[in-house]
Amino acid sequence: MLNAIRPALNIARREIRDQLRDWRVIFPVVGLTVFFPFLMNFTAQQMLDFVNQYGASLIGERLVPFLMMIVGFFPISVSLVIALDSFVGEKERGSIEPLLNTPLDDWQLYLGKLLAATVPPLFASFLGMTVYIGGLVITDVPLPPLGMMILIFVLTIVQALMMVSGAVVVSTQATSIRSANLLSSFIIIPAALLIQGESVVMFWGDFGTLWWAVFGLTVVSILLIRVGLAHFHREDMLGREIDVLNLKWGWRVFADTFKGGATSFIDWYKHSIPASLKRLRWPFWIMVVLAIVGGYLGSIQIERFNIPLDQTGLESLGENLQGILQMYPVFSFLPVLAIWWQNVRVLLLALIMGAISFGILGTLPVMLTMGVTGYLMALLNVNGISPMQYFFGFILPHGVIEIPAVLLAAAAVLQAGAILATPDRTRTVGEVWLASLGEWAKVMVGVVIPLLFAAACVEAWVTPRIALWLISLLQ
């Protein structure tokens, strides 16, 4: 194994040495890395003095680790140009051909470039955070707890690996530095949003949650590396000169996957849809397990958020249901369309979230929904109300249709991410992505959307009446 990795290490050593020789790379990175921590030290001192005047020392204490995280993130975002330049930059300068002609495997060459693009940003981040910590010591600002500092260092490592891995993938697929820089916005913007989310958690004080962020970023980084290795082929890189926006070709790839070789609507439902559902069997069972886990995690939250229920609450719920039934009689399609569109909108959001995370975040809506359901059933149980009556009255009538449909949609998103990370020498990344989107659309249009409409009809016309009957029995 070491002999196989040694050529990649040699490539990385060569790349890093060349970077250190170029003052146009070293001067701005080191200069900004050293200057920025001093600025953050000054900011931390001023903010601490300000909040202490109003007795808000807790805010100041949580500001110090937040600024440390920003200091670590800043050099990574600045040094991202190194990763974007790794392949397409050498191609534009005409220096890529000798490297690609070396007797190395594609994965060795890719891994060497990835290591070379990761080490300098991490070194700059560690340098910046060290300077920041030194400034805190000099100015007598209390340091964050040791565990918190370790967490920030680990978080910086996985964020750097995620951003650099994505940038190297962009560099292998782009045809010019200009296009690579434009595509880098799809890396920097999600990373900036992630930093904002982490800052909210940090100011909230629930630092343990950030370890889940570390786990999630590690998974995404591994998938990005997997995607890069799966779709990096030196022959394709040498032959790709310019990308042309070919809408007709893109639509043909999408449509061919959507039809699945069917010649008619009946043939589509008879052969293409069953074939797609068969391919979803493993992702579907994975989603079943995740849904059960989500329900369990929601149920144990009753230990932290226990809301007492009484007879007045049941009477109020019954009156609300009576008002809804009077406002929307049987066979009124307005509530049906509202329920149906709400479910479809959530699944579209799951697709968008899955598209930027290889299907991982696409599972969150299902887990959150099941978590809320598990919490409500646990809440009824601790208040002396049978959760099974709630399940059979409020969930099962429409859930027997809706839950499998939602699980299928989430499974399709999960499968799309898995396909993108699967090696395929016959198709480009764009072609694989369009084909995955066509497969998802086929399942949605052919199965999920009709099932959601049927579930919405049951939820609007049948479920409230069953729920109202059960409430009358409980009162």
C-alpha positions in Angstrom: 0.0 0.0 0.0 2.8 2.4 0.9 4.5 1.7 -2.4 1.3 2.5 -4.3 0.9 5.8 -2.4 4.5 6.9 -2.7 4.1 8.2 -6.3 1.2 10.4 -5.1 3.3 11.7 -2.3 6.1 12.6 -4.8 3.5 14.5 -6.9 2.3 16.3 -3.8 5.9 17.2 -2.8 6.6 18.6 -6.2 3.5 20.7 -6.3 4.0 22.1 -2.8 7.6 23.0 -3.6 6.6 24.8 -6.7 3.9 26.7 -4.7 6.5 27.8 -2.1 8.8 29.1 -4.8 6.1 31.5 -6.1 6.1 34.7 -4.1 2.8 35.7 -5.7 1.2 32.8 -3.9 3.1 32.9 -0.7 3.0 36.6 0.0 -0.8 37.2 0.0 -1.6 33.9 1.8 0.9 34.3 4.6 0.4 38.1 4.8 -3.3 37.8 5.1 -3.1 34.8 7.4 -0.9 36.7 9.8 -2.8 40.0 9.6 -6.3 38.6 9.9 -5.8 37.0 13.4 -4.5 40.4 14.8 -7.7 42.0 13.4 -9.8 39.3 15.1 -7.9 39.8 18.3 -8.7 43.5 18.2 -12.3 42.7 17.4 -12.6 40.2 20.3 -11.1 42.7 22.8 -13.4 45.5 21.7 -16.5 43.2 21.7 -15.6 41.8 25.1 -15.2 45.3 26.6 -18.5 46.4 25.0 -20.7 43.4 26.2 -19.2 43.5 29.7 -20.5 47.0 30.1 -24.0 45.5 29.9 -23.4 42.3 31.9 -23.5 40.1 28.8 -20.2 38.3 29.4 -21.7 35.0 28.2 -22.0 36.5 24.6 -18.4 37.6 24.8 -17.1 34.2 25.9 -18.8 32.6 22.9 -17.6 35.2 20.5 -13.9 34.2 21.1 -14.2 30.6 19.8 -16.4 31.9 16.9 -13.7 34.3 15.8 -11.2 31.5 16.1 -13.3 29.5 13.7 -13.5 32.4 11.3 -9.7 32.8 11.5 -9.3 29.2 10.5 -11.8 29.4 7.6 -10.4 32.6 6.1 -7.1 31.1 4.7 -8.9 28.2 3.3 -11.2 30.4 1.2 -8.3 32.5 0.1 -6.1 29.5 -0.8 -8.9 27.8 -2.7 -7.4 29.2 -5.9 -4.5 26.7 -5.5 -7.0 23.8 -5.7 -8.9 25.4 -8.6 -5.6 25.8 -10.5 -4.4 22.2 -9.8 -5.4 20.7 -13.2 -7.1 23.3 -15.4 -4.4 25.9 -14.6 -1.6 23.6 -15.8 -3.6 22.8 -18.8 -3.9 26.4 -19.8 -0.2 27.0 -19.2 0.6 23.9 -21.4 2.5 22.1 -18.6 -0.1 19.3 -18.0 0.9 17.0 -20.8 4.3 15.8 -19.3 2.5 15.2 -16.0 -0.3 13.2 -17.6 2.2 11.2 -19.6 3.9 9.9 -16.5 3.5 6.1 -15.8 1.1 6.8 -12.9 -2.4 5.5 -12.4 -5.1 8.1 -12.6 -5.9 7.8 -8.8 -2.2 8.3 -7.9 -2.1 11.5 -10.0 -5.4 12.8 -8.6 -4.5 12.0 -5.0 -1.1 13.7 -5.3 -2.8 16.9 -6.6 -5.4 16.7 -3.9 -2.8 16.5 -1.2 -0.8 19.4 -2.7 -3.9 21.5 -2.7 -4.9 20.6 0.9 -1.7 21.0 2.8 -1.0 24.7 2.2 -4.5 25.9 3.2 -4.4 23.8 6.3 -0.9 25.1 7.2 -2.2 28.7 6.7 -5.3 27.9 8.9 -3.2 26.5 11.7 -0.8 29.4 11.5 -3.6 31.9 11.7 -5.3 30.2 14.6 -2.0 29.9 16.4 -1.4 33.6 16.0 -4.9 34.3 17.2 -4.5 32.2 20.3 -1.1 33.9 21.0 -2.8 37.2 20.7 -5.5 36.2 23.2 -2.8 35.2 25.7 -0.9 38.5 25.2 -4.1 40.6 25.7 -5.2 38.5 28.7 -8.5 37.4 27.0 -9.7 34.1 28.5 -9.0 31.2 26.2 -11.8 28.8 25.1 -11.9 25.4 26.8 -9.3 22.9 25.5 -12.1 20.6 24.2 -13.6 23.6 22.3 -10.3 24.5 20.7 -9.7 20.8 19.6 -13.2 20.8 18.1 -12.5 24.0 16.1 -9.2 22.5 14.8 -10.9 19.3 13.7 -13.8 21.3 12.2 -11.2 23.4 10.2 -9.5 20.2 8.9 -12.8 18.7 7.6 -14.0 22.0 6.1 -10.7 22.4 4.3 -10.8 18.9 3.0 -14.4 19.4 1.8 -13.7 22.7 0.0 -10.5 21.6 -1.5 -12.0 18.2 -2.7 -14.8 20.1 -4.4 -12.4 22.6 -5.9 -10.2 19.8 -7.4 -13.3 18.1 -8.8 -14.2 21.5 -10.5 -10.6 21.8 -11.8 -10.7 18.4 -13.5 -14.1 19.2 -15.2 -13.5 22.8 -16.1 -11.9 23.9 -19.4 -10.5 27.2 -18.3 -9.4 29.1 -15.1 -12.3 31.5 -15.7 -14.9 28.8 -15.7 -13.3 27.1 -12.7 -13.4 30.4 -10.7 -17.1 30.9 -11.6 -17.9 27.4 -10.6 -16.1 27.8 -7.3 -19.1 29.9 -6.1 -21.0 26.6 -5.7 -18.3 25.7 -3.1 -17.8 29.0 -1.3 -21.4 29.9 -0.9 -22.5 26.6 0.7 -19.4 26.7 2.9 -20.2 30.2 4.0 -23.8 29.2 4.8 -22.4 26.3 6.8 -20.2 28.6 8.8 -23.3 30.7 9.6 -25.1 27.7 10.8 -22.2 26.6 12.9 -22.0 30.1 14.4 -25.6 29.9 15.4 -25.0 26.6 17.2 -21.9 28.0 18.8 -23.7 31.1 20.2 -26.5 28.8 21.3 -24.0 27.0 23.4 -24.7 23.4 22.2 -21.1 22.7 21.2 -21.7 18.9 21.1 -23.8 19.4 18.1 -20.8 20.6 16.1 -19.3 17.1 16.3 -22.3 16.0 14.2 -21.2 18.7 11.7 -17.7 17.2 11.8 -19.2 13.7 11.0 -21.4 15.1 8.2 -18.5 17.1 6.6 -16.3 14.0 6.8 -18.8 12.0 4.9 -19.3 14.7 2.2 -15.5 15.0 1.8 -15.1 11.3 1.3 -17.9 11.4 -1.3 -16.3 14.4 -3.1 -13.0 12.5 -3.2 -14.8 9.5 -4.5 -16.5 11.5 -7.2 -13.2 13.0 -8.3 -11.5 9.6 -8.5 -14.5 8.1 -10.3 -14.7 10.7 -13.0 -11.0 11.7 -13.5 -9.6 10.4 -16.8 -6.5 11.9 -18.2 -7.6 11.1 -21.8 -10.8 13.0 -21.4 -9.0 16.0 -19.8 -6.6 16.3 -22.7 -9.3 16.0 -25.3 -11.7 18.5 -23.6 -11.0 22.0 -25.1 -14.2 23.9 -24.6 -17.6 23.3 -23.0 -20.7 24.2 -25.1 -24.1 24.6 -23.6 -26.0 22.0 -25.6 -29.6 22.1 -24.4 -30.8 19.6 -27.0 -28.2 17.0 -25.9 -29.0 17.6 -22.2 -32.8 17.2 -22.8 -32.1 14.0 -24.8 -30.1 12.5 -21.9 -32.8 13.4 -19.4 -35.7 12.3 -21.6 -34.1 9.0 -22.5 -33.6 8.2 -18.9 -37.1 9.3 -18.0 -38.7 7.1 -20.7 -36.4 4.2 -20.0 -36.8 2.8 -23.4 -40.6 2.7 -23.3 -42.5 3.2 -26.5 -45.9 4.1 -25.0 -47.5 5.2 -21.7 -48.6 1.7 -20.9 -45.2 0.3 -21.7 -43.7 2.9 -19.5 -45.8 1.8 -16.5 -45.4 -1.8 -17.4 -41.6 -2.0 -17.8 -39.8 1.2 -17.1 -41.3 2.1 -13.8 -41.0 -1.4 -12.3 -37.3 -1.5 -13.4 -36.7 1.8 -11.6 -38.5 0.7 -8.4 -36.4 -2.5 -8.5 -33.2 -0.4 -8.5 -34.5 1.5 -5.5 -35.0 -1.5 -3.3 -31.8 -1.0 -1.3 -32.0 2.8 -1.0 -35.7 2.3 0.0 -34.8 0.0 2.9 -32.0 2.4 4.0 -34.7 5.1 4.2 -36.9 2.8 6.2 -34.1 2.4 8.7 -33.4 6.2 8.8 -37.1 6.9 9.3 -37.2 4.5 12.3 -34.1 6.2 13.7 -35.7 9.6 13.2 -38.8 8.5 15.0 -36.8 7.1 17.9 -34.7 10.3 18.2 -37.9 12.3 18.2 -39.4 10.2 20.9 -36.5 10.6 23.3 -36.8 14.4 23.1 -39.8 14.1 25.4 -37.2 14.0 28.3 -36.2 17.6 27.4 -39.5 19.1 26.1 -42.5 17.7 28.1 -45.7 19.6 27.5 -48.6 18.7 29.8 -51.9 18.0 28.0 -55.3 18.2 29.6 -59.0 17.8 28.7 -59.1 21.5 27.5 -56.5 20.8 24.9 -58.5 17.8 23.5 -61.7 19.9 23.4 -59.9 22.7 21.6 -58.5 20.3 19.1 -61.9 18.8 18.5 -63.4 22.3 18.0 -60.7 23.1 15.4 -61.4 19.9 13.5 -65.1 20.6 13.6 -64.4 24.1 12.1 -62.2 22.7 9.4 -64.8 20.1 8.4 -67.5 22.8 8.2 -65.3 25.1 6.2 -64.2 22.3 3.8 -66.9 19.7 3.2 -66.3 16.3 1.6 -64.9 16.4 -1.9 -63.6 20.0 -1.6 -60.4 20.0 -3.5 -58.9 23.2 -2.0 -57.5 21.4 1.1 -56.5 18.5 -1.0 -54.4 20.7 -3.3 -52.9 22.5 -0.3 -51.8 19.3 1.4 -50.5 17.8 -1.9 -48.5 20.9 -2.8 -47.0 21.1 0.7 -45.7 17.5 0.4 -44.4 18.0 -3.2 -42.7 21.2 -2.1 -40.9 19.4 0.7 -39.7 16.7 -1.7 -38.4 19.3 -4.1 -36.5 20.8 -1.2 -35.1 17.4 -0.4 -33.9 17.1 -4.0 -32.1 20.5 -3.8 -30.5 19.5 -0.5 -29.5 16.1 -1.9 -28.0 17.7 -5.0 -25.4 19.6 -3.0 -24.6 16.7 -0.6 -24.7 13.5 -2.8 -28.1 12.6 -1.4 -27.2 12.8 2.3 -29.2 16.0 3.2 -32.1 14.7 1.1 -32.9 12.3 3.9 -33.3 15.1 6.5 -37.0 16.0 5.7 -38.0 12.4 6.2 -36.1 12.0 9.4 -37.4 15.4 10.7 -41.0 14.4 9.9 -40.6 11.1 11.6 -38.9 12.8 14.5 -41.9 15.1 15.0 -44.2 12.1 14.8 -42.2 10.1 17.4 -42.2 13.1 19.7 -46.0 13.6 19.5 -46.6 9.9 20.2 -44.2 10.0 23.2 -46.0 13.2 24.4 -49.3 11.5 24.3 -47.9 8.5 26.1 -46.5 10.4 29.1 -49.9 12.3 29.4 -51.8 9.1 29.8 -53.2 9.0 26.2 -52.7 5.9 24.1 -50.3 6.7 21.3 -51.7 3.9 19.2 -55.1 5.7 19.1 -53.3 8.8 17.8 -51.4 6.6 15.2 -54.5 4.9 13.9 -56.6 8.0 13.9 -54.3 10.8 12.9 -51.5 9.1 10.8 -52.4 5.7 9.5 -55.4 6.5 7.3 -53.4 8.7 4.9 -49.9 7.7 6.1 -50.3 4.2 4.7 -50.1 5.9 1.3 -48.1 9.0 2.0 -45.2 7.4 4.0 -44.1 4.9 1.3 -44.4 7.6 -1.4 -42.1 9.9 0.6 -39.7 7.1 1.3 -39.5 6.3 -2.4 -38.8 10.0 -3.3 -36.0 10.2 -0.7 -34.6 6.9 -1.8 -34.4 8.2 -5.4 -32.4 11.2 -4.1 -30.1 8.9 -2.2 -29.6 6.7 -5.2 -28.8 9.7 -7.4 -26.0 10.7 -5.0 -24.6 7.1 -5.0 -24.7 7.0 -8.8 -22.7 10.2 -9.1 -20.0 8.7 -6.9 -19.8 5.5 -8.9 -17.1 5.1 -11.5 -18.3 5.3 -15.1 -15.8 5.8 -17.8 -18.5 6.0 -20.5 -20.2 9.2 -19.2 -19.2 12.6 -18.0 -20.2 14.1 -14.6 -22.9 16.2 -16.3 -24.3 13.2 -18.2 -24.5 11.2 -15.0 -26.2 14.0 -13.2 -28.8 14.5 -15.9 -29.5 10.8 -16.0 -29.9 10.7 -12.2 -32.3 13.6 -12.4 -34.3 11.8 -15.1 -34.5 8.7 -12.9 -35.7 10.8 -10.0 -38.3 12.5 -12.1 -39.5 9.2 -13.4 -40.2 7.9 -9.9 -41.8 11.2 -8.9 -44.1 11.6 -11.8 -44.9 7.9 -12.2 -45.4 6.9 -8.6 -44.8 9.5 -5.9 -47.0 12.4 -7.1 -50.0 10.2 -7.8 -49.6 8.5 -4.4 -49.3 11.9 -2.7 -52.5 13.1 -4.4 -54.4 10.0 -3.2 -52.9 10.5 0.3 -54.0 14.2 0.3 -57.6 13.2 -0.6 -57.6 10.7 2.4 -56.0 13.3 4.7 -58.5 16.0 3.8 -61.7 13.9 3.6 -61.2 10.8 5.8 -58.5 11.4 8.5 -60.2 14.4 10.2 -63.4 12.5 10.7 -61.6 9.5 12.2 -59.6 11.8 14.4 -62.8 13.6 15.6 -64.4 10.3 16.4 -61.4 9.2 18.5 -61.3 12.5 20.3 -65.0 12.0 21.3 -64.0 8.7 22.8 -61.2 10.2 24.8 -63.3 13.0 26.3 
